[in-house]
Amino acid sequence: MAPLVSVIVPNYNYGSVLGLCLRAIQALTYAPLEIVLVDDASTDDSVEVAQGLGVTPVHTGGNLGCGAARNLGAANARGEILFFVDSDVALDSGAVAAAVELLESEPRIGAVCGNYEPEPLVAGGLTKEYRNLFHHYYWRAAEGPTDFLVPALVAMTRRVWEEVGPFDEHLRQTESASIAGRLLERYEIRISGAVRGRHDDDPNMGVALRKVFTRTRMQVPYFLQRQYAAGVIASSESRASAYAALTLATAPLPVLTGVPVLAAVPILVLVMYFVVDRRMYGFVFGSRSVPFGLFFTAAHFLVNLTIAAGAATGIAQWLTSRSFRRLYA
């Protein structure tokens, strides 16, 4: 008999796309299945949208963050397998079946993560297209055994959850880091291209950069303590962000020194910046138009500068702030 899967959906003010998320779950090919929607004190029409589709949400009682919502969902779930999906993601009809098959195929697999489709759930401008395509490429390149977790699209058995959970509730932007670290100590994290969904990504660059900065800053302590450090502190991203920062820092050299030949320094560093992610840029220009590729390139450079700023801030906070260090004790 197939195991019961609990699809756990944390939600805060995503009423605009929550209906797409819930309808996609209701259309899944897998059975038996239950939906556990956890509303994190939304102030929009999220609850009405859910109830209109026959889904009664569990309430956190206050805006506690995504980690707390996921934990509450797991506590209310009855399934043998827990499938966490964010409320701005609409799953492919076969996503849960593929995740269950993979989890059952190899006992060493502790968690199965999915990937986003290259196109966003709802069209909405160049920033959303850029963010969605970047995540799609990044996770596609990492398919198979990996060293990071995709909390917006991840499945694990209840037995594994009870070993490695819960999500951190006091770190809202990096709530999955510690659980991923515990997973990697005992199991394998696997990314599968068969587990897919369409994501409604950040609507503008300001929102995207704030998230990138905060997530980088909050993940620095894991890196410094040589624990799990994923996402924006992954190896290729850390190299690219360092080259981006060096490009900006060395650009004024010929003016400041009066030595024109030093203009070669930022050019060389910029070349190294592009070399690090050459396959990604090849994918982007090969699959999209040249104008979009140029926008993607400029946006990604800005994101890498933000990663460098977030890392520098996180290091400074770690060195100077006891309260910041206590968050990771």
C-alpha positions in Angstrom: 0.0 0.0 0.0 1.3 3.4 -0.9 2.3 5.6 2.1 0.2 8.6 3.0 1.9 11.9 2.0 1.2 15.1 3.8 1.8 18.1 1.6 2.7 20.9 4.1 2.2 24.4 2.8 3.4 27.4 4.9 1.7 30.6 3.8 1.9 34.3 4.7 0.1 36.8 2.5 0.3 34.8 -0.7 -3.4 34.9 -1.4 -2.7 36.0 -5.0 -1.1 32.7 -5.9 -2.2 30.4 -3.1 -5.2 29.2 -5.2 -2.7 28.1 -8.0 -0.6 26.2 -5.4 -3.6 24.4 -3.8 -5.3 23.5 -7.1 -2.0 22.0 -8.3 -1.8 19.8 -5.1 -5.4 18.8 -5.6 -4.5 17.7 -9.2 -1.5 15.6 -8.2 -1.5 12.0 -9.6 -0.4 10.6 -6.3 -2.7 9.0 -3.6 -3.2 8.8 -0.7 -2.5 12.5 0.1 -3.5 15.2 2.6 -3.0 19.0 2.4 -1.8 20.7 5.6 -2.0 24.4 5.0 -0.4 26.5 7.8 -1.4 30.2 7.7 1.1 32.4 9.4 -1.3 35.2 10.4 -1.9 36.4 6.9 -3.6 39.8 6.5 -4.7 39.3 2.9 -7.4 37.0 1.6 -5.4 33.8 1.9 -7.8 32.1 4.4 -10.8 32.8 2.2 -8.9 31.5 -0.9 -8.1 28.2 0.9 -11.6 27.8 2.3 -13.0 28.4 -1.1 -11.1 25.3 -2.3 -12.2 23.2 0.6 -8.9 23.5 2.5 -9.1 24.5 6.2 -5.8 26.1 7.4 -4.0 25.5 10.6 -3.1 28.9 12.2 0.2 29.8 13.9 -1.5 32.4 16.1 0.9 35.1 15.1 3.4 35.9 12.3 6.2 33.5 13.4 8.0 32.9 10.1 8.3 30.1 7.6 10.3 27.7 9.8 7.7 27.8 12.6 4.9 27.3 10.1 6.6 24.3 8.6 7.1 22.8 12.1 3.5 23.3 13.0 2.5 21.7 9.7 4.7 18.7 10.5 3.1 18.4 14.0 -0.4 18.3 12.4 0.5 16.0 9.6 -0.6 12.3 9.6 1.5 11.2 6.7 4.4 8.8 6.6 6.1 11.1 4.1 6.2 14.9 4.6 6.4 17.0 1.4 7.1 20.7 2.2 6.2 23.1 -0.6 5.9 26.9 -0.4 2.6 28.6 -1.1 4.1 30.4 -4.1 4.9 27.1 -5.9 2.5 25.1 -8.1 3.7 21.5 -8.2 3.9 19.5 -11.4 1.2 16.7 -11.4 3.8 14.0 -10.9 6.1 15.7 -8.4 5.0 13.9 -5.3 4.9 10.5 -7.0 8.5 11.1 -8.2 9.7 12.1 -4.7 8.1 9.1 -3.0 9.6 6.7 -5.6 13.1 8.2 -5.0 12.8 8.1 -1.2 11.7 4.5 -1.3 14.5 3.5 -3.8 17.5 4.1 -1.5 17.5 4.1 2.3 20.5 6.5 2.4 18.5 9.3 0.7 17.2 11.4 3.6 15.6 14.2 1.6 14.5 14.7 -2.0 14.5 18.3 -3.3 13.0 19.5 -6.5 13.6 22.2 -9.0 11.6 25.1 -10.4 10.5 25.2 -14.0 12.5 27.8 -16.0 9.4 30.0 -16.4 7.7 31.7 -13.4 4.3 30.7 -12.2 2.9 34.2 -13.0 4.5 36.5 -15.5 5.7 39.7 -14.0 8.7 41.4 -15.4 12.4 40.8 -16.0 13.5 40.5 -12.4 11.1 37.6 -11.8 12.3 36.0 -15.1 15.9 36.4 -14.0 15.5 35.0 -10.5 13.4 32.0 -11.7 15.8 31.1 -14.5 18.9 31.4 -12.2 17.3 29.1 -9.6 16.3 26.6 -12.3 19.8 26.5 -13.7 21.6 26.4 -10.3 19.5 23.5 -9.1 19.6 21.7 -12.5 23.4 21.8 -12.4 23.3 20.4 -8.9 21.0 17.4 -9.7 21.9 14.2 -7.8 23.6 14.1 -4.4 24.1 17.6 -3.2 25.2 19.5 -0.1 22.3 22.0 0.2 18.6 21.8 0.9 15.8 23.5 -1.1 13.2 24.1 1.7 10.6 25.4 -0.6 10.3 22.0 -2.4 11.5 19.1 -0.3 10.2 15.7 0.8 11.4 13.3 3.6 10.0 10.4 5.6 8.6 11.1 9.0 11.3 8.9 10.5 14.0 11.2 9.0 12.1 14.3 10.1 12.0 13.1 13.7 15.8 12.6 13.5 16.8 15.9 11.8 14.0 18.4 12.5 12.8 20.9 13.3 13.5 24.0 11.2 15.0 26.9 13.1 12.3 29.3 14.2 14.5 32.2 15.2 16.3 32.5 11.9 13.7 33.5 9.4 15.8 33.7 6.3 18.1 30.7 6.9 15.8 28.4 8.8 16.8 25.3 6.7 20.6 25.6 7.3 20.8 23.6 10.6 18.4 20.9 9.5 20.4 20.5 6.3 23.6 20.1 8.3 22.0 17.4 10.4 20.7 15.6 7.3 24.2 15.6 5.8 25.7 14.0 8.9 23.5 10.9 8.5 21.9 10.9 5.0 22.2 12.1 1.4 20.3 15.0 0.1 19.2 14.4 -3.5 18.0 17.0 -6.1 15.7 15.4 -8.7 14.6 17.1 -12.0 11.5 14.9 -11.8 10.2 16.8 -8.8 9.2 20.1 -10.4 7.0 23.2 -9.8 6.4 26.6 -11.1 7.5 29.4 -8.7 6.3 33.0 -8.3 9.6 34.6 -7.6 10.6 38.0 -6.4 8.7 40.8 -8.2 11.4 43.4 -8.3 15.2 43.8 -7.8 14.8 45.6 -4.5 13.0 42.7 -2.8 15.5 40.2 -4.4 18.6 42.1 -3.2 17.2 42.4 0.4 16.6 38.7 0.5 20.1 37.9 -0.9 21.8 40.2 1.5 20.0 38.9 4.6 20.4 35.2 3.7 24.1 35.7 3.0 24.6 37.6 6.2 22.8 35.0 8.2 24.6 32.0 6.7 28.1 33.3 7.3 28.3 31.8 10.9 27.7 28.3 9.5 30.5 28.9 7.1 32.8 30.3 9.8 32.1 27.4 12.1 32.7 25.0 9.2 29.1 23.7 9.4 26.7 23.5 6.6 26.7 26.6 4.4 24.7 26.5 1.3 22.7 28.6 -1.2 24.3 31.9 -1.7 27.5 30.8 0.1 28.0 27.8 -2.1 31.5 27.5 -3.7 30.8 29.0 -7.2 28.7 31.8 -5.8 31.4 32.7 -3.2 34.0 32.9 -5.9 31.8 34.9 -8.3 30.9 37.4 -5.6 34.6 37.8 -4.6 35.5 38.5 -8.2 32.6 41.0 -8.5 33.7 42.9 -5.4 37.3 42.9 -6.6 36.2 44.2 -10.0 34.5 47.1 -8.4 37.3 47.7 -5.9 40.1 47.8 -8.6 38.2 49.8 -11.2 39.5 53.2 -9.9 43.1 52.1 -9.8 44.3 53.8 -13.0 42.6 57.1 -12.0 43.9 57.0 -8.4 47.4 56.0 -9.3 47.8 57.8 -12.6 49.1 54.5 -14.1 46.9 53.7 -17.2 48.3 50.2 -17.5 46.5 49.3 -14.2 43.2 49.4 -16.1 44.1 45.8 -17.0 43.6 44.7 -13.4 39.8 45.1 -13.2 39.4 43.8 -16.7 41.3 40.6 -15.8 39.3 40.2 -12.6 36.1 40.7 -14.6 37.1 38.0 -17.0 37.7 35.6 -14.1 34.3 36.5 -12.8 32.6 35.4 -16.1 34.8 32.3 -16.3 33.5 31.0 -13.0 29.9 30.9 -14.3 30.6 30.5 -18.0 28.3 27.5 -18.3 25.4 29.4 -16.8 25.9 32.3 -19.2 26.1 29.9 -22.0 22.8 28.3 -20.9 21.1 31.7 -20.5 22.2 33.1 -23.9 21.4 29.8 -25.6 17.9 29.5 -24.2 16.8 33.2 -24.2 17.1 36.3 -26.3 20.3 38.4 -26.3 18.6 41.4 -24.7 17.4 39.2 -21.8 20.8 37.6 -21.6 22.4 41.1 -21.1 19.8 42.0 -18.4 20.5 38.6 -16.7 24.2 39.3 -16.8 23.9 42.8 -15.3 21.4 41.6 -12.6 23.6 38.7 -11.6 26.6 41.0 -11.2 24.5 43.2 -8.9 23.4 40.1 -7.0 27.0 39.0 -6.6 28.0 42.4 -5.2 25.1 42.1 -2.7 26.4 38.6 -1.7 29.8 40.1 -1.1 28.3 42.9 1.0 26.2 40.4 3.0 29.2 38.2 3.6 31.3 41.1 4.8 28.5 42.3 7.1 28.0 38.8 8.5 31.7 38.4 9.3 31.8 41.8 11.0 28.7 40.9 13.1 30.2 37.6 14.0 33.4 39.2 15.2 31.8 42.1 17.1 28.4 41.1 18.2 27.8 38.6 21.0 24.0 38.7 20.4 24.6 37.7 16.8 26.8 34.8 17.8 24.3 33.6 20.4 21.7 33.0 17.6 23.9 30.1 16.4 24.9 28.7 19.8 
